Amino acid sequence: MARFVLWGTYCDGALQKREPFRDEHLAGLRELKEQGILITLGPTEGSTHVFAIFESDSKASVCALLEQDVYWREGIWTQLDVYPWVQAF
């Protein structure tokens, strides 16, 4: 399994706009964490960007998972960039 880093952006007013979708979003993340796919995920201070580390077979599979997330579907996340990552330490 390879590791991938997500770096993305939130829409303006994300804290308010995400509220109706937050429970669904967190439930999906919890499931990915339990499956061992999601290592960590969270916003930067001020909730302008999102950072995550995934463990998966391919970048395409990580992108597919992200595109299913309600934050992406509802425009809370506005850009998602996924990069292969090699952990040095």
WOZI-V449658 format. One record per pair of residues at least 24 apart in sequence whose C-alpha atoms are under 10 Angstrom apart, sorted by the first residue. I is the first residue (numbers start at 0). J is the second residue. D is the distance in whole Angstrom. If there is no record, write none. Layout:
BEGIN
I:J:D, I:J:D
END
This chain:
BEGIN
0:36:10, 0:53:10, 0:54:6, 0:55:5, 0:56:5, 0:57:8, 1:53:8, 1:54:6, 1:55:6, 1:56:6, 1:57:7, 1:58:9, 1:83:7, 1:84:8, 1:85:8, 2:36:9, 2:37:10, 2:38:9, 2:52:7, 2:53:6, 2:54:4, 2:55:6, 2:56:8, 2:57:9, 2:58:9, 2:61:10, 2:82:9, 2:83:6, 2:84:5, 2:85:7, 2:86:8, 3:37:10, 3:38:10, 3:51:8, 3:52:6, 3:53:5, 3:54:6, 3:55:8, 3:56:10, 3:57:8, 3:58:7, 3:61:8, 3:81:6, 3:82:5, 3:83:4, 3:84:5, 3:85:8, 3:86:10, 4:38:10, 4:39:10, 4:40:10, 4:50:7, 4:51:6, 4:52:5, 4:53:6, 4:54:9, 4:58:9, 4:61:10, 4:80:8, 4:81:6, 4:82:5, 4:83:6, 4:84:6, 4:85:9, 5:40:9, 5:48:10, 5:49:7, 5:50:5, 5:51:5, 5:52:6, 5:53:8, 5:61:9, 5:62:9, 5:65:9, 5:79:7, 5:80:6, 5:81:5, 5:82:7, 5:83:9, 5:84:10, 6:40:10, 6:42:10, 6:48:7, 6:49:6, 6:50:5, 6:51:7, 6:52:9, 6:78:8, 6:79:6, 6:80:5, 6:81:7, 6:82:8, 7:42:9, 7:47:9, 7:48:5, 7:49:5, 7:50:7, 7:51:9, 7:76:7, 7:77:7, 7:78:5, 7:79:4, 7:80:6, 7:81:8, 8:42:9, 8:43:10, 8:46:8, 8:47:6, 8:48:4, 8:49:6, 8:50:9, 8:75:8, 8:76:6, 8:77:5, 8:78:5, 8:79:7, 8:80:9, 9:42:9, 9:46:7, 9:47:5, 9:48:6, 9:49:7, 9:70:9, 9:71:9, 9:74:8, 9:75:6, 9:76:4, 9:77:6, 9:78:7, 9:79:9, 10:46:9, 10:47:8, 10:48:9, 10:70:10, 10:74:7, 10:75:5, 10:76:6, 10:77:6, 10:78:9, 11:46:9, 11:47:8, 11:75:8, 11:76:10, 11:77:9, 12:46:9, 12:47:9, 12:75:9, 13:45:10, 13:46:7, 13:47:8, 13:70:10, 13:74:9, 13:75:6, 13:76:8, 14:45:9, 14:46:7, 14:47:10, 14:75:9, 15:75:10, 16:70:10, 16:73:9, 16:74:9, 16:75:7, 17:69:9, 17:70:7, 17:73:9, 17:74:9, 17:75:6, 17:76:9, 20:68:10, 20:69:7, 20:70:7, 20:73:8, 20:75:9, 21:69:8, 21:70:8, 22:69:10, 23:68:8, 23:69:7, 23:70:9, 24:67:10, 24:68:6, 24:69:6, 24:70:7, 24:71:10, 25:68:10, 25:69:10, 27:64:10, 27:67:9, 27:68:7, 27:69:9, 28:64:10, 28:65:10, 28:68:9, 31:64:9, 36:61:9, 36:64:10, 37:61:9, 47:76:10, 48:76:9, 48:77:10, 48:78:9, 48:79:10, 49:76:8, 49:78:10, 49:79:9, 50:79:9, 50:80:10, 50:81:10, 51:81:9, 52:81:9, 52:82:10, 52:83:10, 52:84:9, 53:81:10, 53:83:10, 53:84:9, 54:83:10, 54:84:10, 57:83:9, 58:82:7, 58:83:7
END
